[in-house]
Amino acid sequence: MTTWQDKLEISEVVHQWALWRDSGGRIRAVEDRCPHRLYPLSTGEIRGDDIECGYHGLRFDGTGRCTHIPAQKTIPFATMACE
């Protein structure tokens, strides 16, 4: 007799991460996509302690919080790298 336990499938959700070291040598990681256009952050540049999206230049710190938006003085409160 086949039971549901015999048919159980486990699916693993795989995320891609952008990794870098900040100025203190700590490893930082955020999901590898900018929330603006889902562009891979790993193709961007490291600017100080932040990673900069290569598409429009948004910058994110090691917690995923947006720290810079070009041509914009304020940053919307909820702007975070994809979670």
C-alpha positions, 0 to 999 in steps of 0.5 A: 500500500502506498501512503502519502509519505511515500509520495512526498516531494520536497522542493527547494527554492533556490535564490541567487545571491550577490556577495561582496566584502564591505570596507571592514572585511565583512561579507555582505549578501543580498538577493541578486536582483534589483527591485526596480527592473530585477537586474542582477546586482552582481553585474554592478559595482561595489561603491564603498560598503554598498553594491550598485545596480548596473542598470540605473545605479540604485545602491543597496547596503548589506541589509538590502536597504536602498542607500542611493537613487540617482537624481532623487534626493529622498529614498522611499521608505520601503525601498529594499533589494528583493527579499 
